[in-house]
């Protein structure tokens, strides 16, 4: 991953910054996503789209067998999160600083609020990252890969460090012949139950369609919910 490949959308000086790990397809629809989020929640935010080099490696919290084809899932999520905290966030603060007009009266207002969002495996990464650090205020996980082996057990045994989580899933996503991925419906319901039981402000929205439809609009809805 390269800091020079990050693309910013929205108000670059906003007090609200969303970190989103993306692939080439995501980048193709980021402008639509940002426009939809602005329509739903206003324009007081910036999305930092951070391209990953290897989707299955860079976003996976631990190794797992292939689901399709022969490509295994790696365990690069820790390195990716370190890149975010050590490189991406300092770069945003340095190159696009936020100056609060209220800072003189309220010093806490001078701090930018960071959120994390993602779609599919990037949605799972967003959830996992939120269990590791308290730097994020909220998480938007659209159609997250909560079917990932061992994930639900992990989420039940650990405490997430954000105060709000948006979850969504397409209503056709569980309708697949893949034995592992067809569990995604039950897993997303369980994920919502785990977070709600822990006192986290959580919502689960169901969208019409399968996993490959409207990723930009679904992610935008999550971002808008966090900024409500």
C-alpha positions in Angstrom: 0.0 0.0 0.0 1.2 3.4 -0.9 0.2 6.7 0.8 0.4 8.4 -2.6 -2.5 6.3 -3.9 -5.0 7.5 -1.4 -7.9 9.5 -2.9 -10.0 11.9 -1.0 -13.7 12.6 -1.6 -15.9 15.3 0.0 -14.8 18.2 2.2 -11.1 17.5 2.8 -11.0 19.9 5.8 -14.1 18.4 7.5 -14.1 17.4 11.1 -15.5 14.0 10.0 -13.1 11.6 8.2 -14.1 8.1 7.0 -11.3 5.6 6.2 -12.3 3.1 3.6 -10.2 0.3 2.2 -11.0 -0.2 -1.5 -10.2 -2.1 -4.7 -10.3 -1.0 -8.3 -14.1 -1.5 -8.5 -14.7 0.6 -5.4 -12.6 3.4 -6.9 -14.8 3.4 -10.0 -17.9 4.2 -8.0 -16.4 6.3 -5.2 -17.8 9.6 -6.6 -21.3 8.1 -6.6 -20.8 6.9 -3.1 -19.6 10.2 -1.8 -22.5 12.1 -3.6 -25.1 9.7 -2.2 -23.6 10.1 1.3 -23.8 13.8 0.9 -27.4 13.7 -0.2 -28.3 11.6 2.8 -26.3 13.3 5.5 -25.0 16.6 4.1 -21.5 17.4 3.0 -19.7 17.6 6.3 -17.3 14.7 5.8 -14.4 13.4 3.9 -13.8 9.9 2.6 -10.2 8.7 2.4 -10.2 5.8 -0.1 -7.2 3.6 0.6 -6.4 1.1 -2.2 -5.1 -2.3 -1.0 -2.5 -4.4 -2.9 -3.9 -7.9 -2.2 -7.6 -8.0 -1.2 -7.6 -11.5 0.4 -4.3 -11.0 2.2 -4.4 -7.3 3.3 -7.9 -7.5 4.8 -8.1 -10.9 6.4 -7.6 -11.0 10.2 -6.1 -14.5 10.0 -5.4 -17.2 7.5 -8.3 -19.3 6.1 -8.8 -21.8 3.2 -10.0 -20.6 -0.2 -13.7 -20.0 -0.7 -13.6 -19.7 -4.5 -10.6 -20.8 -6.6 -7.3 -21.6 -5.0 -6.4 -18.3 -3.4 -6.2 -18.6 0.4 -7.0 -15.8 2.8 -3.9 -14.3 4.4 -3.4 -12.6 7.8 -2.4 -9.1 6.7 -5.1 -7.1 8.6 -2.7 -6.2 11.4 -0.3 -4.7 8.9 -3.1 -2.9 7.2 -4.3 -1.4 10.4 -0.8 -0.3 11.3 -0.5 1.4 7.9 -3.7 3.3 8.7 -2.7 4.4 12.2 1.0 5.1 11.5 0.8 6.5 7.9 -2.7 7.3 6.7 -4.1 9.3 9.6 -0.9 11.3 10.1 -0.9 12.1 6.4 -4.5 13.3 6.5 -3.7 15.5 9.5 -0.6 16.9 7.9 -1.9 17.5 4.4 -5.5 18.3 5.1 -5.7 19.7 8.6 -8.9 20.4 10.4 -9.2 23.7 12.3 -12.3 24.0 14.5 -13.8 27.4 14.8 -15.1 26.3 18.3 -11.6 25.2 19.6 -11.1 28.3 21.7 -14.3 27.7 23.7 -14.2 23.9 23.5 -10.7 22.3 23.0 -12.3 18.9 22.5 -13.9 20.1 19.3 -10.4 20.6 17.7 -10.1 16.9 17.3 -11.2 15.3 14.1 -13.5 12.4 14.3 -12.5 9.3 12.4 -14.8 6.5 11.2 -14.1 3.4 9.3 -16.2 1.9 6.5 -15.9 -1.0 4.0 -17.8 -3.3 1.7 -17.5 -7.1 1.6 -14.1 -8.3 3.0 -13.3 -4.6 3.6 -16.4 -4.5 5.7 -15.1 -7.4 7.8 -11.8 -5.6 8.1 -13.6 -2.5 9.3 -15.3 -4.5 12.0 -12.1 -6.3 13.0 -10.2 -3.0 13.2 -12.8 -1.6 15.5 -12.1 -4.4 18.0 -8.4 -3.5 17.9 -8.3 0.3 18.4 -10.5 3.1 19.9 -9.3 5.6 17.3 -12.6 5.3 15.4 -15.9 6.7 16.5 -18.1 4.3 14.4 -18.1 1.6 11.8 -20.0 1.1 8.6 -19.8 -2.6 7.5 -21.9 -3.0 4.3 -22.4 -6.6 3.2 -19.4 -7.6 5.4 -17.9 -11.1 5.1 -19.0 -12.2 8.6 -19.1 -15.7 7.2 -15.3 -15.7 7.6 -14.2 -18.8 9.5 -14.0 -18.1 13.2 -15.2 -14.5 13.0 -18.5 -14.8 14.9 -16.8 -16.6 17.7 -14.1 -13.9 17.8 -16.6 -11.1 17.9 -18.5 -12.8 20.7 -15.4 -13.2 22.8 -14.0 -9.7 22.4 -15.4 -6.2 22.9 -15.6 -3.7 20.1 -14.2 -0.3 20.8 -16.5 1.9 18.8 -19.8 3.3 20.0 -21.9 2.8 16.8 -22.0 0.1 14.1 -24.0 0.0 10.9 -24.5 -3.4 9.4 -26.2 -4.3 6.1 -26.8 -7.3 3.8 -28.5 -8.0 0.5 -31.5 -10.2 0.9 -30.3 -12.6 -1.8 -26.8 -13.0 -0.4 -27.5 -16.1 1.7 -29.0 -17.8 -1.5 -25.8 -19.3 -2.7 -24.6 -22.9 -3.2 -21.4 -22.2 -1.3 -21.8 -23.9 2.0 -19.8 -21.3 3.9 -21.1 -18.2 2.3 -24.7 -19.2 2.6 -24.3 -18.8 6.4 -23.9 -15.0 6.0 -27.5 -14.3 6.8 -27.4 -16.1 10.1 -24.0 -14.6 10.9 -25.1 -11.0 10.2 -28.1 -11.5 12.5 -25.8 -13.0 15.2 -23.3 -10.1 14.7 -26.1 -7.6 15.3 -27.2 -9.5 18.5 -23.7 -9.6 19.9 -23.1 -5.8 19.4 -26.6 -4.8 20.7 -26.1 -7.0 23.8 -22.8 -5.3 24.4 -24.6 -1.9 24.5 -23.3 -0.7 21.1 -25.6 1.5 19.1 -26.3 -0.9 16.2 -28.5 -1.2 13.2 -28.9 -4.0 10.6 -30.5 -3.0 7.3 -31.5 -5.4 4.6 -31.1 -4.4 1.0 -32.7 -5.9 -2.1 -30.4 -7.9 -4.3 -27.3 -10.0 -4.2 -23.7 -9.2 -3.0 -22.7 -7.5 -6.2 -25.4 -4.9 -6.5 -25.1 -1.2 -5.4 -22.0 -1.5 -3.3 -21.6 2.3 -3.5 -25.1 3.1 -2.4 -25.1 0.6 0.4 -21.8 1.9 1.8 -23.0 5.5 1.5 -26.1 4.6 3.5 -23.8 3.3 6.3 -21.7 6.4 6.3 -24.8 8.6 6.4 -26.1 6.6 9.4 -22.9 7.1 11.3 -23.0 10.9 10.6 -26.7 11.2 11.5 
